[in-house]
Amino acid sequence: MIILDTCAFLWLVSSPDQLSIKARRALETQPMALVSISAWELAIKAGAGKLVFPPSLSATEFVQQALEVYDIHEVMLDSAILCAAAGLPPIHRDPCDRMIIAAALTRNLPVVTADAVFLKYSGIQVIW
């Protein structure tokens, strides 16, 4: 299983050409997961006008529909992930990304992301 960073999830659903060839191959051959904080991040960006969903869909509907269509497992934030995120070195300043990194580390799963800062964390596996 591989975890999708929020941007990778969004690109998969709406603009797959923005994914690297290596990332697209991985997404075609491995089960995918999305950390639940990504839904919150997308809803916040939509509320701020930085992201627009199709007119008939709310953020919840967009995410749920994509999870179903692409058969993506949702990784819920639990105490292990949240405590691991709090204990990470302050390399990445984005709290959503820190939770995605913590989820990947606690579950020992690679992350599909174009964010090079992820690579600064020891033990993280990045696909890009």
ZIKAWO-V466397 format. One record per backbone hydrogen bond with DSSP energy under -1.0 kcal/mol. NH is the residue of the N-H (numbers start at 1). CO is the residue of the C=O. If there is no record, write none. Layout:
((NH;CO) (NH;CO))
This chain:
((2;31) (3;110) (4;33) (5;112) (9;5) (10;6) (11;7) (12;8) (13;9) (14;10) (15;11) (18;15) (19;16) (24;20) (25;21) (26;22) (27;23) (28;24) (29;25) (30;26) (33;2) (34;73) (36;75) (38;35) (39;36) (40;36) (41;37) (42;38) (43;39) (44;40) (45;41) (46;42) (47;43) (48;44) (49;46) (50;45) (57;54) (62;58) (63;59) (64;60) (65;61) (66;62) (67;63) (68;64) (69;65) (70;66) (72;67) (73;32) (75;34) (82;78) (83;79) (84;80) (85;81) (86;82) (87;83) (91;89) (98;94) (99;95) (100;96) (101;97) (102;98) (103;99) (104;100) (105;101) (106;102) (107;103) (109;104) (111;125) (112;3) (113;127) (118;115) (120;117) (121;118) (124;121) (127;111))
